[in-house]
Amino acid sequence: LKPQWKVNNIISKITINDLLSRGIKSLILDVDGTLITGSKPVISNEIKNWILKSKDSFSIYLFSNNPSRIRIKLIAEQLNLEFSHLGGKPRTRKLKTILDKIPHESNQIAMIGDRIFTDIIVGNRLNMYTILVDSVDHYGNKVETNNFQSIERYLAKFITGDPS
């Protein structure tokens, strides 16, 4: 239930140097909440630019639980990335098939997402480097109050006994 790195901000605030200094060589990105809001399949310029710059340093793959192939494909096409929908997180089967295609050790692959009980759990189960970010709104800004995310983080702290 614990990520290796809790960013306390949105994905675009992570620097490429921070990722490289942690030995990261590939990125698996959650889509809904992490890159876009749940209701609007449009990626903000800030997040889009972050991903495009990151492509120079990392192989990147989109991995979503969303059942809509069309929705995730729309985002993937904006970024020219491979993608998978209906991921089944926190189950590992579908993500394992993607990891088998990546020529790096699992601990050199970062799973970046906004949800503990899906993104972080699946990444930890596969020995990936897990990064928890805050959710984004329609404009790609940090969602200041995300009740669902707050409940998840509270439960994770309660379960693990982590006071931080």
C-alpha positions in Angstrom: 0.0 0.0 0.0 3.0 2.3 0.2 4.5 3.9 -2.9 8.3 4.3 -3.1 7.7 8.0 -3.8 4.7 10.1 -2.9 5.0 13.3 -5.0 2.2 15.4 -3.4 1.6 17.1 -6.7 0.6 16.2 -10.3 2.7 14.1 -12.7 4.1 17.1 -14.7 5.8 18.4 -11.5 8.2 15.3 -11.5 11.5 16.2 -13.1 13.2 13.9 -15.6 16.4 14.2 -13.5 14.5 13.0 -10.4 13.4 9.9 -12.3 16.8 9.2 -13.8 18.5 9.6 -10.4 16.2 6.8 -9.1 17.4 4.5 -11.9 14.1 4.7 -13.8 14.3 3.7 -17.5 10.7 3.1 -18.4 7.3 4.6 -17.4 3.9 2.9 -17.1 1.3 5.7 -16.7 -2.2 5.4 -15.4 -4.6 7.6 -17.5 -7.8 8.6 -15.6 -7.0 10.9 -12.7 -3.3 10.9 -13.4 -3.2 12.4 -16.9 -6.8 13.5 -17.5 -9.9 14.1 -15.5 -12.4 11.2 -15.4 -15.0 13.1 -17.4 -13.0 14.7 -20.2 -10.6 12.8 -22.5 -8.4 15.9 -23.3 -4.9 16.1 -22.0 -3.6 19.5 -20.8 -0.7 21.1 -22.6 1.5 21.0 -19.5 1.0 17.3 -19.0 1.3 16.6 -22.8 4.6 18.5 -23.0 5.9 16.7 -19.9 5.2 13.3 -21.6 6.7 14.4 -24.9 9.9 15.6 -23.2 10.0 12.4 -21.1 9.9 10.3 -24.3 13.4 11.4 -25.0 14.6 9.6 -21.8 12.1 6.8 -21.2 10.0 4.3 -23.0 6.4 5.1 -22.0 3.3 3.0 -22.0 -0.3 3.9 -21.0 -2.1 1.4 -18.8 -5.7 2.0 -17.7 -8.5 0.1 -16.0 -11.0 2.1 -18.1 -13.2 -0.2 -20.2 -13.4 2.3 -23.1 -10.8 1.4 -25.7 -11.9 4.5 -27.7 -11.3 6.8 -24.7 -7.8 5.5 -23.9 -6.9 5.4 -27.6 -7.8 9.1 -28.0 -5.2 9.9 -25.3 -2.6 7.5 -26.7 -2.9 9.0 -30.1 -2.4 12.6 -28.8 0.9 11.3 -27.3 1.9 8.7 -29.9 2.1 6.0 -27.2 1.1 2.4 -27.0 -1.7 1.7 -24.6 -3.8 -0.9 -22.8 -7.3 -0.5 -21.5 -9.3 -2.9 -19.2 -6.1 -3.4 -17.2 -7.7 -5.1 -14.3 -5.5 -3.4 -11.7 -4.6 -4.4 -9.0 -4.4 -7.8 -10.7 -1.1 -8.4 -12.4 -1.8 -10.6 -15.4 -2.3 -8.0 -18.1 0.5 -5.7 -16.8 3.0 -8.7 -16.8 2.5 -9.1 -20.5 3.5 -5.5 -21.0 6.5 -5.8 -18.7 7.7 -8.8 -20.7 8.1 -6.5 -23.7 10.2 -3.9 -21.9 13.9 -4.6 -21.8 14.5 -3.4 -18.3 14.3 -4.9 -14.8 10.9 -4.3 -13.1 12.5 -2.0 -10.4 13.7 0.2 -13.3 10.2 0.7 -14.5 8.0 3.2 -12.7 4.3 2.8 -12.3 2.9 6.3 -11.9 -0.7 6.7 -10.8 -3.1 8.6 -8.5 -4.7 5.6 -6.8 -3.2 3.5 -4.0 -5.6 0.5 -4.3 -5.0 0.0 -8.0 -1.8 1.7 -9.4 0.4 1.4 -6.4 -0.7 -2.1 -5.4 -0.2 -3.6 -8.9 3.2 -1.8 -9.2 4.4 -3.1 -5.8 3.1 -6.6 -6.5 5.4 -6.6 -9.6 8.4 -5.1 -7.9 8.1 -1.9 -9.9 9.1 1.6 -8.7 5.8 3.1 -7.6 5.0 6.8 -7.7 1.8 8.2 -6.2 0.7 11.6 -7.7 -2.3 13.8 -7.1 -5.3 13.7 -9.4 -5.8 16.4 -12.1 -8.8 18.5 -13.0 -10.2 19.5 -16.5 -7.4 21.9 -17.0 -4.5 19.6 -15.8 -4.2 21.3 -12.4 -4.0 19.5 -9.1 -7.3 18.6 -7.6 -7.1 20.2 -4.1 -9.8 18.1 -2.6 -10.3 14.6 -3.9 -12.5 12.8 -1.4 -12.0 9.4 -2.9 -8.2 9.8 -2.9 -8.3 11.1 0.6 -10.2 8.1 1.9 -7.8 5.7 0.1 -4.8 7.4 1.6 -6.4 7.4 5.1 -7.2 3.7 4.8 -3.7 2.9 3.6 -2.2 4.7 6.6 -4.6 2.9 8.9 -3.9 -0.5 7.5 -0.1 -0.1 7.4 0.0 1.8 10.7 2.1 4.5 9.0 1.8 7.8 10.9 3.2 9.9 8.0 
